[in-house]
Amino acid sequence: MKLKKIMVWIMMAVMMIVIVGCENNSDEQQENSSKPISTVNVGELPEDVQEIVKRGVLRVGVKNSVEGFGYQDPITNEFTGLEVSLGKDIADYLGIDVEYTAVTAATRTELLDSGDIDCVLATFTITEERKESWDFSTPYYTDHVTVLVEDSSNIVSLEDLIGKTVGVSSGSTSARSLVEAMIEKNVITGEGFNVDTFDPARWIEGVKFQQYDDYPTISMALSAGQVDAFCVDKSILSIYHTIGRSYIEEEFAPQEYGVTTRKGSGLSQVVDDLIQKWKADGTIDALIAENRLE
């Protein structure tokens, strides 16, 4: 009888060891599955990208106040949006972690040039002028510029902006796009306009501009009557399109967004190859739909 009891206790002990071992394996598998897994041959990557892989983290500049593209939850500090997801996907491809840095239109290139971030995914419009200073990937999203106003302003078209002050983001192309649209529609003559030297702070024909560091501040300025209108890409304006506000009739200046990297960097080609692949296989379309940006 004692022998049987001993055997029972031995069997129970063995079973406990097996169960604990399985749990540990499960925990390890769960931990490992949370880490980026890459099939890329690091040795075949450009030298600057190999350095990023050795560092173990891709540093991405994103917006933190543009829902759908780049938004940071004020409570959890978690970043979400199309551009946030693309940044993580690039890091996953390299098998490393991702680190987000909040940027604005005025700070994104400074942080890129200084090396504080590796790339920018921040509603950055591709222009020929900008391509002289930085590399841009194939566009992953195309938007249009328009103008948001308070309903009480009775502004409904470009013509109604004559004599008004428009709020724009510092470092953006919105002001120039608006002036070009007004010239094209013969709302203003555009005398003295030069696309290469245009300065919103100095422009006075037909419309004036007030520049701000971020979009929430422009929206507050519009509510306070400090500006008469708010001009930027429509997908961004949609966040501030609340009751009592409307878009003007016109949309203009197609804005193509690309991943921005330092000029001539090896990361530029890697990123462009990925964006082209994800456009072709539907990955980007799925992310656009997921973030309600259709």
SULGI-V832280 format. One line per field, one symbol per residue. burial: + if it has 16 or more other ideal C-beta (glycine too) atoms within 10 Angstrom, else -. A space follows every 50 residues. Layout:
burial = ???
This chain:
burial = -----------------------------------+--------+--++- -++----+++++++++++++++------++++++++++++++++-+-+-+ +++++-+++-++----++++++++++---+---++++++++-+-++++++ --+-+--++++--+-++++-+++++++++++++---++----+------+ --+--+++++++-++--++-++----++++++++++++++----+--+-+ -++-+-++++++--++++++++-++--+----++--+---+-+-
